Amino acid sequence: MVKRLLAICCLLLASGSVSAQDLPDNELQVAINSYFDNFNVKIVYPTISLTRRFSDSSTVNVRYLVDVISAASMRSHFNVDGVTSATEQEDGGGDDRPDEVRHEFGLGVNELLAGGLLKGGIFSLNALYSREHDYSSFTVASLLTYLLAKKNTTLQFGFVRSWDRVFPQIRTWTRKKDVYTYSFNVTQTLSPIFIMQVILSYNDSRGYLADPYQVVRIIEGDRVATYETSHPDRRIRKALGLRLNYKVGARAALNFGVRYYWDSWDVNSLTTHIKYQQYLHPAIILGLGLRNYIQDRAYFFKAQYRRPELYMTVDTKLDELYSNNYQLKLSIHGGYFKNIPFFRDEKLQLNFILNFYHRHSATPDWHSRLKNLYAYMMSFNIRYHF
């Protein structure tokens, strides 16, 4: 389920990266991304994206991503009885083969509006399809970007619709998940060195919202019964965010953000982040960032269930928790290093990002039995304008 939310976020970012001042240039991006944590989850996901401008008013973007995933929890199979939903049988594997491979395809168009009330704005439409052995998803995202007040104010209206299908091999059913996301952003230039952005979002998810690989264990007499998790079939999420970008001197910038989130499952959270970016050289930018997150637990989450209930979960992402993410980013632009063959071309840009993530939950993870998650996320990205 987390991968679905990430895909939606990436799609919104892909649309939101378009500025009404100009359409994106012809560009090829290739990236190698990876994730490793102490819960024995390993993910490697290379991506490739191509943007092509077909006229002064339109561009097309195509992209492809593949996830190669290994997770210990996915190698535990529970054959749940169709009547009682309980079993004592458990088996699992432990080899080095991937537990899942996911393919994702994306197509997007950006159109500069030439007439009417929205003249000068940009309309973006993106489609995303992903498929794996137990999950499929089709998403459409639209974004309208419009500038006001001599281009000092930018308005963005976004809408995302997803149709997902869940068909885990360890179960005998297929279920649906439908997601609707609305967003509204206002970006205001306050001065030549100060920019502010306000972000509003509303998300309505319906259908199967649990994880089919997670199970709830309940002690019943002299045995331990295993039940499927059961979540409410609707979740409404709301969020309000504020971002500030401030230029510090001639060669540095400071970014600050805060976001408050609340939903119909009584999960409330607060996110704050700060990032400092410094030119080390006309072609080299160093970024250092810190992100903090705290949240309350969902109203139906319990550390232990005494008896079967209508809603049960072991997902620690619904528990009371806090997390910190530390980021190092290095960007290198070509054209300044004439003696280095690979860096001679001014159309080239390299980005290296390293994140260290720590999350602490009030109760241990259902599978690893650990309260603290430690993860490394690395990304190497090559961008080439042509």
ZILINUR-V167846 format. One record per residue. N is the residue number from 1. OMEGA is omega in whole degrees, -180 to 180 (NA if undefined). BURIAL is 1 if it has 24 or more other ideal C-beta (glycine too) atoms within 12 Angstrom, else 0. Layout:
n=N omega=OMEGA burial=BURIAL
n=N omega=OMEGA burial=BURIAL
This chain:
n=1 omega=180 burial=1
n=2 omega=-180 burial=0
n=3 omega=179 burial=1
n=4 omega=179 burial=1
n=5 omega=177 burial=1
n=6 omega=180 burial=1
n=7 omega=179 burial=1
n=8 omega=178 burial=1
n=9 omega=179 burial=1
n=10 omega=180 burial=1
n=11 omega=176 burial=1
n=12 omega=178 burial=1
n=13 omega=178 burial=1
n=14 omega=177 burial=1
n=15 omega=-175 burial=1
n=16 omega=-179 burial=1
n=17 omega=-180 burial=1
n=18 omega=177 burial=1
n=19 omega=179 burial=1
n=20 omega=177 burial=1
n=21 omega=-176 burial=0
n=22 omega=174 burial=0
n=23 omega=179 burial=1
n=24 omega=178 burial=1
n=25 omega=173 burial=0
n=26 omega=-174 burial=0
n=27 omega=173 burial=1
n=28 omega=177 burial=1
n=29 omega=175 burial=1
n=30 omega=-177 burial=1
n=31 omega=172 burial=1
n=32 omega=-178 burial=1
n=33 omega=-180 burial=1
n=34 omega=180 burial=1
n=35 omega=178 burial=1
n=36 omega=178 burial=1
n=37 omega=-178 burial=1
n=38 omega=172 burial=0
n=39 omega=179 burial=1
n=40 omega=173 burial=1
n=41 omega=180 burial=1
n=42 omega=-179 burial=1
n=43 omega=172 burial=1
n=44 omega=-177 burial=1
n=45 omega=173 burial=1
n=46 omega=178 burial=1
n=47 omega=174 burial=1
n=48 omega=-177 burial=1
n=49 omega=179 burial=1
n=50 omega=176 burial=1
n=51 omega=-177 burial=1
n=52 omega=177 burial=1
n=53 omega=-178 burial=1
n=54 omega=177 burial=0
n=55 omega=178 burial=0
n=56 omega=-175 burial=0
n=57 omega=-176 burial=0
n=58 omega=174 burial=1
n=59 omega=176 burial=1
n=60 omega=179 burial=1
n=61 omega=174 burial=1
n=62 omega=-178 burial=1
n=63 omega=-179 burial=1
n=64 omega=180 burial=1
n=65 omega=173 burial=1
n=66 omega=176 burial=1
n=67 omega=171 burial=1
n=68 omega=-168 burial=1
n=69 omega=169 burial=1
n=70 omega=-179 burial=1
n=71 omega=-178 burial=1
n=72 omega=-177 burial=1
n=73 omega=-180 burial=1
n=74 omega=179 burial=1
n=75 omega=174 burial=1
n=76 omega=-176 burial=1
n=77 omega=-179 burial=0
n=78 omega=179 burial=1
n=79 omega=-173 burial=0
n=80 omega=179 burial=1
n=81 omega=-175 burial=0
n=82 omega=-178 burial=0
n=83 omega=-176 burial=0
n=84 omega=-175 burial=0
n=85 omega=-177 burial=0
n=86 omega=178 burial=1
n=87 omega=174 burial=0
n=88 omega=-175 burial=0
n=89 omega=178 burial=0
n=90 omega=173 burial=0
n=91 omega=-179 burial=0
n=92 omega=-180 burial=0
n=93 omega=-179 burial=0
n=94 omega=180 burial=0
n=95 omega=-176 burial=0
n=96 omega=179 burial=0
n=97 omega=178 burial=0
n=98 omega=176 burial=0
n=99 omega=-178 burial=1
n=100 omega=172 burial=1
n=101 omega=-178 burial=0
n=102 omega=177 burial=1
n=103 omega=-178 burial=1
n=104 omega=-179 burial=1
n=105 omega=-179 burial=1
n=106 omega=177 burial=1
n=107 omega=-178 burial=1
n=108 omega=176 burial=1
n=109 omega=176 burial=1
n=110 omega=-177 burial=1
n=111 omega=176 burial=1
n=112 omega=-176 burial=1
n=113 omega=-170 burial=0
n=114 omega=-176 burial=0
n=115 omega=178 burial=0
n=116 omega=-178 burial=0
n=117 omega=-176 burial=0
n=118 omega=180 burial=0
n=119 omega=-179 burial=0
n=120 omega=177 burial=1
n=121 omega=179 burial=1
n=122 omega=175 burial=1
n=123 omega=-179 burial=1
n=124 omega=178 burial=1
n=125 omega=-178 burial=1
n=126 omega=175 burial=1
n=127 omega=-177 burial=1
n=128 omega=176 burial=1
n=129 omega=178 burial=1
n=130 omega=-176 burial=1
n=131 omega=172 burial=0
n=132 omega=-171 burial=1
n=133 omega=-177 burial=0
n=134 omega=-175 burial=1
n=135 omega=173 burial=1
n=136 omega=-177 burial=1
n=137 omega=173 burial=1
n=138 omega=-175 burial=1
n=139 omega=174 burial=1
n=140 omega=-179 burial=1
n=141 omega=177 burial=1
n=142 omega=-179 burial=1
n=143 omega=175 burial=1
n=144 omega=-180 burial=1
n=145 omega=-176 burial=1
n=146 omega=-178 burial=1
n=147 omega=179 burial=1
n=148 omega=171 burial=0
n=149 omega=179 burial=0
n=150 omega=177 burial=0
n=151 omega=176 burial=0
n=152 omega=179 burial=0
n=153 omega=178 burial=0
n=154 omega=176 burial=1
n=155 omega=177 burial=1
n=156 omega=177 burial=1
n=157 omega=-176 burial=1
n=158 omega=175 burial=1
n=159 omega=180 burial=1
n=160 omega=177 burial=1
n=161 omega=-179 burial=1
n=162 omega=173 burial=1
n=163 omega=-177 burial=1
n=164 omega=176 burial=1
n=165 omega=-179 burial=1
n=166 omega=180 burial=1
n=167 omega=-177 burial=0
n=168 omega=-178 burial=1
n=169 omega=180 burial=0
n=170 omega=177 burial=1
n=171 omega=-179 burial=1
n=172 omega=-175 burial=0
n=173 omega=171 burial=0
n=174 omega=-178 burial=0
n=175 omega=-175 burial=1
n=176 omega=171 burial=0
n=177 omega=-180 burial=1
n=178 omega=-176 burial=1
n=179 omega=175 burial=1
n=180 omega=-179 burial=1
n=181 omega=177 burial=1
n=182 omega=-180 burial=1
n=183 omega=177 burial=1
n=184 omega=-178 burial=1
n=185 omega=173 burial=1
n=186 omega=177 burial=1
n=187 omega=-176 burial=1
n=188 omega=172 burial=0
n=189 omega=-178 burial=1
n=190 omega=178 burial=0
n=191 omega=179 burial=0
n=192 omega=-178 burial=0
n=193 omega=-173 burial=0
n=194 omega=179 burial=0
n=195 omega=180 burial=1
n=196 omega=178 burial=1
n=197 omega=175 burial=1
n=198 omega=-174 burial=1
n=199 omega=175 burial=1
n=200 omega=178 burial=1
n=201 omega=179 burial=1
n=202 omega=-177 burial=1
n=203 omega=180 burial=1
n=204 omega=180 burial=1
n=205 omega=-177 burial=1
n=206 omega=177 burial=0
n=207 omega=-177 burial=1
n=208 omega=-174 burial=1
n=209 omega=180 burial=1
n=210 omega=177 burial=1
n=211 omega=-175 burial=1
n=212 omega=-179 burial=1
n=213 omega=178 burial=1
n=214 omega=-180 burial=1
n=215 omega=177 burial=1
n=216 omega=178 burial=1
n=217 omega=-179 burial=1
n=218 omega=178 burial=1
n=219 omega=179 burial=0
n=220 omega=-178 burial=0
n=221 omega=-178 burial=0
n=222 omega=180 burial=0
n=223 omega=177 burial=0
n=224 omega=179 burial=0
n=225 omega=-178 burial=1
n=226 omega=-178 burial=1
n=227 omega=171 burial=1
n=228 omega=171 burial=1
n=229 omega=-180 burial=1
n=230 omega=180 burial=1
n=231 omega=171 burial=1
n=232 omega=-176 burial=1
n=233 omega=175 burial=0
n=234 omega=178 burial=0
n=235 omega=178 burial=1
n=236 omega=-179 burial=1
n=237 omega=176 burial=1
n=238 omega=-179 burial=1
n=239 omega=176 burial=1
n=240 omega=-177 burial=1
n=241 omega=178 burial=1
n=242 omega=177 burial=1
n=243 omega=178 burial=1
n=244 omega=175 burial=1
n=245 omega=-175 burial=1
n=246 omega=179 burial=1
n=247 omega=-179 burial=0
n=248 omega=-178 burial=0
n=249 omega=-176 burial=0
n=250 omega=-171 burial=0
n=251 omega=-176 burial=0
n=252 omega=178 burial=0
n=253 omega=180 burial=1
n=254 omega=179 burial=1
n=255 omega=179 burial=1
n=256 omega=179 burial=1
n=257 omega=176 burial=1
n=258 omega=-177 burial=1
n=259 omega=175 burial=1
n=260 omega=-175 burial=1
n=261 omega=174 burial=1
n=262 omega=-178 burial=0
n=263 omega=-176 burial=1
n=264 omega=176 burial=1
n=265 omega=-180 burial=1
n=266 omega=173 burial=0
n=267 omega=177 burial=1
n=268 omega=-178 burial=1
n=269 omega=176 burial=1
n=270 omega=179 burial=1
n=271 omega=173 burial=1
n=272 omega=176 burial=1
n=273 omega=176 burial=1
n=274 omega=-179 burial=1
n=275 omega=179 burial=1
n=276 omega=179 burial=1
n=277 omega=-174 burial=1
n=278 omega=171 burial=0
n=279 omega=173 burial=0
n=280 omega=-176 burial=0
n=281 omega=177 burial=0
n=282 omega=-179 burial=0
n=283 omega=-173 burial=1
n=284 omega=178 burial=1
n=285 omega=177 burial=1
n=286 omega=178 burial=1
n=287 omega=177 burial=1
n=288 omega=-176 burial=1
n=289 omega=176 burial=1
n=290 omega=179 burial=1
n=291 omega=179 burial=1
n=292 omega=-177 burial=1
n=293 omega=175 burial=1
n=294 omega=180 burial=1
n=295 omega=172 burial=1
n=296 omega=179 burial=0
n=297 omega=175 burial=1
n=298 omega=-173 burial=1
n=299 omega=-178 burial=0
n=300 omega=178 burial=1
n=301 omega=176 burial=1
n=302 omega=177 burial=1
n=303 omega=179 burial=0
n=304 omega=177 burial=0
n=305 omega=-179 burial=1
n=306 omega=-178 burial=0
n=307 omega=177 burial=0
n=308 omega=179 burial=0
n=309 omega=-179 burial=0
n=310 omega=178 burial=0
n=311 omega=178 burial=1
n=312 omega=179 burial=1
n=313 omega=172 burial=1
n=314 omega=-177 burial=1
n=315 omega=-178 burial=1
n=316 omega=175 burial=1
n=317 omega=175 burial=1
n=318 omega=180 burial=1
n=319 omega=171 burial=1
n=320 omega=-176 burial=1
n=321 omega=170 burial=1
n=322 omega=179 burial=1
n=323 omega=175 burial=1
n=324 omega=177 burial=1
n=325 omega=-180 burial=1
n=326 omega=-174 burial=1
n=327 omega=171 burial=1
n=328 omega=-180 burial=1
n=329 omega=179 burial=1
n=330 omega=179 burial=1
n=331 omega=-180 burial=1
n=332 omega=179 burial=1
n=333 omega=180 burial=1
n=334 omega=177 burial=1
n=335 omega=-177 burial=0
n=336 omega=-175 burial=0
n=337 omega=-174 burial=0
n=338 omega=-178 burial=0
n=339 omega=179 burial=0
n=340 omega=-172 burial=0
n=341 omega=-173 burial=0
n=342 omega=-175 burial=0
n=343 omega=-180 burial=0
n=344 omega=-173 burial=0
n=345 omega=-179 burial=0
n=346 omega=179 burial=0
n=347 omega=-175 burial=0
n=348 omega=173 burial=1
n=349 omega=178 burial=1
n=350 omega=177 burial=1
n=351 omega=175 burial=1
n=352 omega=-178 burial=1
n=353 omega=177 burial=1
n=354 omega=178 burial=1
n=355 omega=169 burial=1
n=356 omega=-172 burial=1
n=357 omega=176 burial=1
n=358 omega=177 burial=1
n=359 omega=178 burial=1
n=360 omega=178 burial=1
n=361 omega=-176 burial=1
n=362 omega=178 burial=0
n=363 omega=-178 burial=1
n=364 omega=174 burial=0
n=365 omega=-173 burial=1
n=366 omega=-175 burial=1
n=367 omega=-178 burial=1
n=368 omega=-178 burial=0
n=369 omega=179 burial=0
n=370 omega=176 burial=0
n=371 omega=-175 burial=0
n=372 omega=175 burial=1
n=373 omega=175 burial=1
n=374 omega=-176 burial=1
n=375 omega=173 burial=1
n=376 omega=176 burial=1
n=377 omega=-178 burial=1
n=378 omega=180 burial=1
n=379 omega=174 burial=1
n=380 omega=-171 burial=1
n=381 omega=175 burial=1
n=382 omega=177 burial=1
n=383 omega=-179 burial=1
n=384 omega=177 burial=1
n=385 omega=-180 burial=0
n=386 omega=NA burial=0
